[in-house]
Amino acid sequence: MNQQFEQELQSSWQERQEFAEKMLPIVGRLYRGSAVEILVYGRPVLNASVIDIIKAHRRVRQFEGSKLRLRESWPILEAISEMKLAPCQIDIGKLAYEFNYGEKAVENANIQAFLRTKLSQVLDKVDEHKPRDVVLYGFGRIGRLLARLMIERQGKANKLRLKAIVVRGGSDGDLEKRASLLRRDSVHGPFNGSITIDKERNAIKANGSFIQVIYANHPSEIDYTKYGISNAIVLDNTGMWRDEEGLSQHLQAKGAAKVLLTAPGKGNIKNIVHGVNHRDILPSDTILSAASCTTNAITPVLKALDEEYGIDSGHVETVHSFTNDQNLIDNYHKAERRGRAATLNMVITETGAAKAVSKAYPKLEGKLTGNAIRVPTPNVSMAILNLNLQKNTDKESINTFLRNTSLFSDLQHQIDYTSSTEIVSTDLVGTRAAAIVDSQATIVADNRTTLYVWYDNEFGYSVQVMRVVTDMAELTVPTLP
């Protein structure tokens, strides 16, 4: 390797760092000031690092076959920062690639004119969204991740406001322990920001958010209006009640208006998998379910495949990380096999996810069977989809279809795609997509296909829950282009 090559390599890297460093404050200002969130080929870059932004640009090669330089996306971002826009998500990667390499790309073309056309839907529009209070009922694994997701968007433009957490207990040191569990997480790492406690007011302060901690054993004990909370959406993370009768108890508390269950709902409760049936959410709905993590992972992929190829039948096998429901060491458990040590055993158990798919996507009613194996890992699971399609296909075709679906479809927020031959479960901790298709593991023989779909059963699911909450609060914004 000669000296000139080394200098060119170093110069190229330094240029990328400098552009990424210039992007960071603009990305923050756009969101904090106007609720405009920036993406790069589907990857959110709000609160990202310099390296995160560089890696997001490198990802473009996977979809387009050629790279996108930061010096090509920088003018797009700079021009956007000078525009008056309504709340939205803007993918500067897609815009920059089209502007520089699209079919209509013209040298010395006018960026402002290009963006005015592409962003006309939100250009010079007024933000008419009203803030909405949110309460977390329960503060376990999902509750704390939902708190992180809401707090990371703290700012005057943020309309979803975490106002309170409801937990049992209240013994000495409880508040400190709750704050510590939010601050440090063995799987997802440290909280990105500052957390302090207000013992006098019994509250947690995080990145400028004041979060009241309320101790109660039942919703009937709570008057949210005493804490300045009104018209709130209550997120029940406890799983104590899963039917309409039980969940409706939340609505008896003053200040509560709607309830979302972060588990599969029973009876006539709508089970919402965002991206699939979220348009079924009506302003009049007061009790909804966000289904399960597995249902959220497999349903978008199954819907996409069914619409493209047709699905005759199939079996879903879930390889799922252990959960708090299992025992750390052998002990009594009311469920079969789950009493055995979770960290030492693979445990065969049942899952209702395959049947639950039809609640969100009725076309697959009666076409799927399912089972699950709990394995000794703390997070990130996999669904193996063995499907009989109505059309013959091949590995390249089905992978190309799913890759394009992950970026250029209505399911772009739910389905992600990897072509890595080395990826393993820990690489996917913190993934925001509901499902990640492992293209290198795809098997196809005529009309039979086996797909391997990863999912972060904690964080990825929590992001899906937040999408449902956003719709319930009528705060949905467009993703452009």
C-alpha positions as CSV (number, residue, x, y, z in Angstrom):
1,M,0.0,0.0,0.0
2,N,1.6,3.2,-1.1
3,Q,1.6,6.5,0.8
4,Q,-0.6,8.3,-1.8
5,F,-3.3,5.6,-1.4
6,E,-3.2,5.9,2.4
7,Q,-3.5,9.6,2.2
8,E,-6.5,9.4,-0.1
9,L,-8.2,6.8,2.1
10,Q,-7.7,9.0,5.2
11,S,-8.9,12.1,3.4
12,S,-12.0,10.3,2.3
13,W,-12.8,9.2,5.8
14,Q,-12.2,12.6,7.2
15,E,-14.5,14.2,4.6
16,R,-17.3,11.8,5.7
17,Q,-16.8,12.6,9.3
18,E,-16.9,16.3,8.7
19,F,-20.1,16.2,6.8
20,A,-21.7,13.9,9.4
21,E,-20.6,16.3,12.1
22,K,-22.3,19.2,10.2
23,M,-25.5,17.2,9.8
24,L,-26.0,16.4,13.5
25,P,-27.1,19.8,14.8
26,I,-29.4,20.3,11.8
27,V,-31.0,17.0,12.4
28,G,-31.6,17.9,16.0
29,R,-33.0,21.4,15.2
30,L,-35.4,20.1,12.6
31,Y,-36.9,17.7,15.0
32,R,-36.9,19.9,18.1
33,G,-38.2,22.9,16.3
34,S,-40.5,21.5,13.6
35,A,-41.0,17.8,14.4
36,V,-39.3,16.9,11.1
37,E,-37.5,13.7,11.5
38,I,-34.6,12.8,9.1
39,L,-34.0,9.3,7.8
40,V,-31.3,7.8,5.5
41,Y,-32.6,4.9,3.6
42,G,-35.1,4.0,6.3
43,R,-32.6,4.5,9.2
44,P,-33.6,7.3,11.7
45,V,-30.7,9.6,12.5
46,L,-32.3,11.6,15.3
47,N,-29.9,11.3,18.3
48,A,-27.5,9.3,16.1
49,S,-23.7,9.5,16.3
50,V,-21.3,10.5,13.5
51,I,-20.5,6.9,12.8
52,D,-24.3,6.0,12.7
53,I,-24.8,8.6,10.0
54,I,-21.8,7.3,8.0
55,K,-23.0,3.7,8.3
56,A,-26.5,4.7,7.2
57,H,-25.1,6.1,4.0
58,R,-23.0,2.9,3.4
59,R,-26.3,1.0,3.6
60,V,-27.4,2.6,0.3
61,R,-25.1,0.3,-1.7
62,Q,-27.2,-2.7,-0.5
63,F,-30.3,-1.3,-2.3
64,E,-28.9,0.6,-5.2
65,G,-25.6,-1.2,-6.1
66,S,-23.6,2.0,-5.7
67,K,-22.8,4.3,-2.8
68,L,-24.2,7.6,-1.7
69,R,-21.7,10.1,-0.5
70,L,-22.4,12.4,2.4
71,R,-21.4,15.3,0.3
72,E,-24.3,14.4,-2.0
73,S,-26.9,14.3,0.8
74,W,-25.6,17.3,2.7
75,P,-26.9,19.9,0.3
76,I,-30.4,18.2,0.5
77,L,-30.4,18.4,4.3
78,E,-29.1,22.0,4.2
79,A,-31.9,23.1,1.8
80,I,-34.5,21.3,3.9
81,S,-33.4,23.2,7.0
82,E,-34.3,26.5,5.3
83,M,-37.8,25.4,4.4
84,K,-41.0,25.8,6.4
85,L,-42.4,22.3,6.8
86,A,-45.2,20.6,8.7
87,P,-44.3,17.5,10.9
88,C,-43.1,14.6,8.8
89,Q,-40.3,12.1,8.2
90,I,-38.0,12.9,5.3
91,D,-35.5,10.4,3.9
92,I,-32.6,12.5,2.7
93,G,-30.9,9.4,1.4
94,K,-33.7,8.6,-1.1
95,L,-34.0,12.3,-2.1
96,A,-30.2,12.6,-2.6
97,Y,-29.9,9.4,-4.6
98,E,-32.8,10.4,-6.9
99,F,-31.5,14.0,-7.3
100,N,-28.0,12.8,-8.2
101,Y,-28.6,9.4,-9.9
102,G,-32.3,9.1,-10.7
103,E,-33.7,8.8,-14.2
104,K,-34.4,12.5,-14.3
105,A,-31.2,13.6,-12.6
106,V,-29.7,16.6,-14.4
107,E,-26.3,18.1,-13.8
108,N,-26.6,21.5,-12.0
109,A,-30.3,20.9,-11.3
110,N,-32.0,23.2,-8.8
111,I,-32.2,21.5,-5.4
112,Q,-34.8,23.9,-4.1
113,A,-37.1,23.3,-7.0
114,F,-36.6,19.6,-6.7
115,L,-37.5,19.6,-3.0
116,R,-40.5,21.9,-3.4
117,T,-41.9,19.2,-5.7
118,K,-41.0,16.2,-3.5
119,L,-42.1,17.9,-0.2
120,S,-45.2,19.7,-1.5
121,Q,-47.4,17.7,0.8
122,V,-45.9,19.3,3.9
123,L,-44.4,22.6,2.5
124,D,-45.7,25.8,4.1
125,K,-48.3,23.8,6.1
126,V,-49.3,24.6,9.7
127,D,-48.8,22.0,12.4
128,E,-52.4,21.4,13.7
129,H,-51.5,18.5,16.0
130,K,-52.4,18.9,19.7
131,P,-50.2,17.4,22.5
132,R,-51.4,14.2,24.1
133,D,-50.7,12.9,27.6
134,V,-49.5,9.3,28.0
135,V,-49.4,7.2,31.1
136,L,-47.4,3.9,31.5
137,Y,-49.4,1.5,33.7
138,G,-46.6,-0.9,34.7
139,F,-42.8,-0.4,34.3
140,G,-41.3,-3.7,33.3
141,R,-39.2,-4.5,30.2
142,I,-41.6,-3.0,27.7
143,G,-42.7,-0.1,29.9
144,R,-39.1,1.1,30.4
145,L,-38.3,0.9,26.6
146,L,-41.5,2.8,25.8
147,A,-40.3,5.4,28.3
148,R,-37.0,5.6,26.6
149,L,-38.6,6.0,23.2
150,M,-40.8,8.9,24.4
151,I,-38.1,10.6,26.3
152,E,-35.6,10.6,23.4
153,R,-38.0,12.8,21.4
154,Q,-38.4,15.3,24.2
155,G,-38.7,18.9,23.0
156,K,-41.3,21.6,22.3
157,A,-42.3,19.9,19.0
158,N,-42.9,16.6,20.6
159,K,-46.7,16.0,21.0
160,L,-46.6,12.6,22.8
161,R,-45.8,13.5,26.4
162,L,-45.1,10.9,29.0
163,K,-46.7,12.3,32.1
164,A,-46.8,9.4,34.6
165,I,-45.8,5.9,35.5
166,V,-48.1,3.7,37.6
167,V,-46.6,0.9,39.7
168,R,-47.3,-1.1,42.8
169,G,-45.3,-0.8,46.0
170,G,-43.9,2.4,47.3
171,S,-41.5,1.1,49.9
172,D,-38.3,2.9,50.8
173,G,-35.9,3.1,47.9
174,D,-38.5,2.2,45.3
175,L,-38.2,5.5,43.4
176,E,-34.4,5.2,43.2
177,K,-34.7,1.6,42.0
178,R,-37.2,2.5,39.3
179,A,-34.9,5.3,38.1
180,S,-31.9,3.1,38.2
181,L,-33.6,0.4,36.0
182,L,-34.5,3.2,33.5
183,R,-30.9,4.5,33.6
184,R,-29.1,1.2,33.1
185,D,-30.2,-1.9,31.1
186,S,-28.2,-5.1,30.8
187,V,-29.5,-5.7,27.2
188,H,-30.1,-2.2,25.7
189,G,-27.3,-0.3,27.5
190,P,-27.3,3.0,29.3
191,F,-30.0,5.6,28.9
192,N,-29.0,8.3,26.4
193,G,-29.3,11.3,28.7
194,S,-29.7,12.5,32.2
195,I,-32.0,11.0,34.9
196,T,-32.6,12.4,38.4
197,I,-35.3,11.8,41.0
198,D,-37.5,14.3,42.8
199,K,-38.2,12.6,46.1
200,E,-40.4,15.5,47.3
201,R,-42.8,15.2,44.4
202,N,-42.2,11.5,43.9
203,A,-41.1,11.9,40.3
204,I,-38.4,11.1,37.8
205,K,-36.8,13.8,35.7
206,A,-35.3,12.7,32.4
207,N,-34.0,14.9,29.6
208,G,-36.3,17.7,30.6
209,S,-39.3,15.5,31.1
210,F,-41.1,15.5,34.5
211,I,-42.6,12.0,35.0
212,Q,-44.9,11.5,38.0
213,V,-44.6,8.1,39.7
214,I,-48.0,7.0,41.0
215,Y,-48.3,4.1,43.4
216,A,-51.6,2.2,43.0
217,N,-52.8,-1.4,43.1
218,H,-55.8,-0.8,40.8
219,P,-56.9,1.8,38.3
220,S,-59.9,2.7,40.4
221,E,-57.6,4.2,43.0
222,I,-56.2,6.8,40.6
223,D,-57.2,10.4,39.8
224,Y,-54.9,11.5,37.0
225,T,-56.3,15.0,37.0
226,K,-54.7,15.6,40.4
227,Y,-51.4,15.5,38.5
228,G,-52.4,17.7,35.7
229,I,-53.1,14.8,33.4
230,S,-56.1,14.8,31.1
231,N,-57.4,12.9,28.1
232,A,-54.6,10.5,28.5
233,I,-53.8,7.3,26.6
234,V,-52.9,4.6,29.2
235,L,-50.4,1.9,28.0
236,D,-51.1,-1.2,30.1
237,N,-47.8,-3.1,30.2
238,T,-48.8,-5.5,33.0
239,G,-50.9,-8.0,31.1
240,M,-53.1,-8.3,34.1
241,W,-56.2,-7.7,32.0
242,R,-56.5,-8.7,28.4
243,D,-60.3,-8.5,27.8
244,E,-62.6,-5.5,27.4
245,E,-64.1,-5.9,30.8
246,G,-60.8,-5.8,32.6
247,L,-59.1,-3.1,30.5
248,S,-62.2,-0.8,30.7
249,Q,-61.3,-0.4,34.4
250,H,-58.6,2.1,33.3
251,L,-61.3,4.3,31.8
252,Q,-62.9,4.7,35.2
253,A,-59.9,6.7,36.4
254,K,-60.4,10.4,36.0
255,G,-58.2,11.8,33.2
256,A,-57.9,8.6,31.3
257,A,-59.5,8.5,27.8
258,K,-58.0,5.5,26.0
259,V,-56.2,2.2,26.7
260,L,-53.6,0.3,24.7
261,L,-52.6,-3.2,25.8
262,T,-49.1,-4.3,25.0
263,A,-50.1,-7.9,24.7
264,P,-52.6,-9.9,22.6
265,G,-56.1,-8.8,23.4
266,K,-59.0,-11.3,23.9
267,G,-62.6,-11.2,22.6
268,N,-63.5,-8.4,20.3
269,I,-60.6,-6.1,21.0
270,K,-58.8,-5.0,17.9
271,N,-55.3,-6.4,17.7
272,I,-53.3,-3.9,15.7
273,V,-50.1,-4.7,13.9
274,H,-49.0,-1.3,12.6
275,G,-48.3,-1.4,8.9
276,V,-50.9,-4.1,8.4
277,N,-54.2,-3.1,9.9
278,H,-53.5,0.2,11.6
279,R,-56.0,1.9,9.3
280,D,-58.7,0.0,11.3
281,I,-58.0,2.4,14.3
282,L,-60.9,4.7,14.6
283,P,-61.1,7.9,16.7
284,S,-63.9,6.3,18.6
285,D,-61.8,3.3,19.7
286,T,-61.1,3.4,23.4
287,I,-59.5,0.0,24.0
288,L,-57.0,-1.5,21.6
289,S,-54.2,-4.2,21.7
290,A,-50.8,-3.9,20.0
291,A,-50.8,-7.8,19.7
292,S,-47.6,-9.7,20.5
293,C,-43.9,-9.2,19.5
294,T,-44.0,-12.3,17.3
295,T,-47.3,-11.3,15.6
296,N,-45.8,-7.9,14.8
297,A,-42.7,-9.6,13.4
298,I,-44.3,-12.2,11.1
299,T,-47.5,-10.5,10.0
300,P,-46.0,-7.7,7.8
301,V,-43.7,-10.3,6.0
302,L,-46.6,-12.7,5.5
303,K,-48.9,-9.9,4.2
304,A,-46.2,-8.8,1.7
305,L,-45.7,-12.4,0.5
306,D,-49.4,-13.2,0.3
307,E,-50.1,-10.1,-1.8
308,E,-47.2,-10.9,-4.2
309,Y,-47.2,-14.7,-4.4
310,G,-50.3,-16.0,-2.5
311,I,-49.9,-18.3,0.6
312,D,-51.7,-21.6,0.6
313,S,-50.5,-22.8,3.9
314,G,-47.5,-22.7,6.3
315,H,-45.9,-23.3,9.6
316,V,-44.3,-20.7,11.8
317,E,-41.6,-21.9,14.3
318,T,-40.4,-19.2,16.7
319,V,-37.0,-19.4,18.3
320,H,-37.7,-17.0,21.1
321,S,-35.4,-15.6,23.9
322,F,-36.5,-16.5,27.4
323,T,-38.8,-14.1,29.2
324,N,-39.5,-13.0,32.8
325,D,-42.3,-15.5,32.8
326,Q,-39.9,-18.4,33.0
327,N,-37.8,-19.6,36.0
328,L,-34.1,-18.9,36.3
329,I,-33.6,-22.2,38.0
330,D,-35.8,-25.3,38.2
331,N,-39.0,-24.6,40.2
332,Y,-42.7,-25.0,40.0
333,H,-44.5,-23.3,37.1
334,K,-48.1,-23.7,36.2
335,A,-47.2,-24.0,32.5
336,E,-45.7,-27.2,31.0
337,R,-41.9,-27.2,30.7
338,R,-41.5,-23.5,31.7
339,G,-40.5,-24.4,35.2
340,R,-37.1,-25.6,34.0
341,A,-34.1,-23.2,34.2
342,A,-34.5,-20.7,31.4
343,T,-30.8,-20.0,31.1
344,L,-29.8,-23.6,30.7
345,N,-32.5,-25.1,28.5
346,M,-34.2,-24.9,25.2
347,V,-37.9,-25.2,26.1
348,I,-40.6,-26.2,23.7
349,T,-43.8,-24.2,24.3
350,E,-46.8,-23.1,22.4
351,T,-47.4,-19.7,20.7
352,G,-50.6,-18.2,19.6
353,A,-48.9,-15.9,17.1
354,A,-49.6,-18.0,14.0
355,K,-53.3,-18.0,14.8
356,A,-53.2,-14.3,15.9
357,V,-52.0,-13.3,12.4
358,S,-55.5,-13.6,11.1
359,K,-56.8,-11.0,13.6
360,A,-54.7,-8.4,11.8
361,Y,-54.7,-10.0,8.4
362,P,-57.8,-12.2,8.0
363,K,-56.8,-13.6,4.5
364,L,-54.6,-16.1,6.3
365,E,-57.3,-17.4,8.6
366,G,-56.8,-21.2,9.1
367,K,-53.7,-21.3,6.9
368,L,-51.0,-21.3,9.5
369,T,-49.8,-23.5,12.4
370,G,-47.2,-22.5,14.9
371,N,-45.0,-23.5,17.8
372,A,-42.2,-22.0,19.8
373,I,-38.8,-22.9,21.3
374,R,-37.6,-20.7,24.2
375,V,-33.8,-20.5,24.1
376,P,-31.1,-19.2,26.6
377,T,-30.6,-15.7,25.2
378,P,-32.1,-12.6,26.9
379,N,-33.3,-10.8,23.7
380,V,-33.7,-11.0,19.9
381,S,-35.7,-13.8,18.5
382,M,-36.3,-15.5,15.2
383,A,-39.3,-16.7,13.3
384,I,-38.8,-19.5,10.7
385,L,-41.6,-19.2,8.1
386,N,-42.2,-22.5,6.2
387,L,-44.6,-21.5,3.4
388,N,-46.4,-23.1,0.5
389,L,-47.0,-20.4,-2.1
390,Q,-49.4,-20.3,-5.0
391,K,-46.6,-19.4,-7.4
392,N,-43.3,-20.9,-8.2
393,T,-40.3,-18.6,-7.5
394,D,-36.6,-18.7,-6.7
395,K,-34.3,-17.4,-4.0
396,E,-33.1,-14.3,-5.9
397,S,-36.6,-13.2,-6.9
398,I,-38.1,-13.5,-3.4
399,N,-35.1,-11.8,-1.8
400,T,-35.2,-9.0,-4.3
401,F,-39.0,-8.5,-3.6
402,L,-38.5,-8.4,0.1
403,R,-35.5,-6.0,-0.2
404,N,-37.5,-3.6,-2.2
405,T,-40.5,-4.0,0.1
406,S,-38.3,-3.0,3.0
407,L,-37.5,0.3,1.5
408,F,-40.1,1.2,-1.1
409,S,-43.5,0.1,0.3
410,D,-46.1,0.8,2.9
411,L,-44.3,-1.7,5.1
412,Q,-40.9,0.1,5.0
413,H,-41.1,0.9,8.7
414,Q,-41.9,-2.7,9.6
415,I,-39.6,-4.8,7.4
416,D,-35.9,-4.5,7.4
417,Y,-33.5,-6.6,5.3
418,T,-29.9,-7.9,5.7
419,S,-27.6,-9.5,3.2
420,S,-24.8,-10.2,5.7
421,T,-23.5,-13.7,5.9
422,E,-22.1,-13.1,9.4
423,I,-25.0,-11.5,11.3
424,V,-26.1,-13.1,14.7
425,S,-28.7,-12.2,17.2
426,T,-26.8,-9.7,19.4
427,D,-26.1,-7.6,16.2
428,L,-29.8,-6.8,16.1
429,V,-30.3,-5.6,19.7
430,G,-32.0,-2.2,19.4
431,T,-33.4,-2.7,15.9
432,R,-36.4,-0.5,15.2
433,A,-38.0,-2.6,12.5
434,A,-40.5,-5.2,13.5
435,A,-38.8,-7.8,11.4
436,I,-35.4,-8.3,9.7
437,V,-35.3,-10.7,6.8
438,D,-32.1,-12.7,6.7
439,S,-31.7,-13.0,3.0
440,Q,-28.7,-15.3,3.1
441,A,-30.7,-18.0,4.9
442,T,-33.7,-18.0,2.4
443,I,-34.5,-21.4,0.9
444,V,-36.8,-21.8,-2.1
445,A,-37.8,-24.8,-4.1
446,D,-40.5,-24.1,-6.6
447,N,-43.5,-23.0,-4.6
448,R,-42.0,-23.9,-1.2
449,T,-40.0,-21.3,0.7
450,T,-38.4,-21.0,4.1
451,L,-37.6,-17.6,5.4
452,Y,-35.7,-16.7,8.5
453,V,-36.9,-13.5,10.1
454,W,-35.1,-11.9,13.1
455,Y,-36.8,-9.5,15.5
456,D,-35.9,-7.6,18.6
457,N,-38.8,-8.9,20.7
458,E,-38.3,-6.0,23.2
459,F,-37.2,-2.9,21.4
460,G,-38.5,-3.6,17.9
461,Y,-41.9,-4.4,19.4
462,S,-41.9,-1.3,21.6
463,V,-41.3,0.8,18.5
464,Q,-44.4,-0.8,16.9
465,V,-46.4,0.0,20.0
466,M,-45.4,3.6,19.8
467,R,-46.6,3.7,16.2
468,V,-50.0,2.5,17.4
469,V,-50.0,5.1,20.2
470,T,-49.2,7.8,17.6
471,D,-52.2,6.8,15.5
472,M,-54.5,6.6,18.6
473,A,-53.4,10.2,19.5
474,E,-54.1,11.2,15.8
475,L,-50.5,12.4,15.5
476,T,-49.5,10.4,12.4
477,V,-47.2,12.2,10.0
478,P,-46.2,11.3,6.4
479,T,-42.9,9.7,5.3
480,L,-41.4,11.4,2.3
481,P,-40.6,10.7,-0.5
